[in-house]
Amino acid sequence: MSDPIRIQLVCLGNICRSPLAKAVFRDKVEAAGLDEHFEIASSGTSHYHVGDPADRRMRETADRKGHSLEEHRASQFSEDDLARFDHIFVMDKSNLNDVLHLDEDDAHGGKVRLFREFDPEPDDYQVPDPYHGGRQGFENVYDIVERTADMLLHQLAAEYDLIETDPQSAEEERE
Ligand code: 4NP
């Protein structure tokens, strides 16, 4: 078995957007029968919430849509992550600046991209920070993450020549 494709999803606090993006992407990978091909992590560029569970509002939104964030504990993105991960997908342009700032030798910048580059409706290419807003902001983040994670998985599956299982037949196989 070859090395897994190492994916890191990054936001500011690692309690709202990137934990959701990780959970949704992970669940799509599992449904496609591709878990063994991926290692999926998330982190925040700040230290503000290190060790904390995901934000309650994000957990509730994820739960309603069938994704669990219960296991999540926040961590901070590090310079080592830049070397270790194959693809780093950031939620907004401020995250992009912060991550690239750690790339002192300009060795890894090519791995770092805005997550919404894969969104079929990319708007300004950023996942808006829902932390200081109301419930609608969390729903909006969910909708963006859901459709972007789908396209991201298709794109990576094509790039790495992985065969995706139809989620419906994967479900039937498990029963
Ligand atoms: P996240 O949201 O980056 O999507 O996890 C935020 C969480 C916390 C803060 C800002 C954004 N904060 O300022 O504490």
Residues whose N, C-alpha, C, O or C-beta is under 5 A from the ligand:
A	BS01	4NP	C11 L12 G13 N14 I15 C16 R17 S18 Y48 D129 Y131
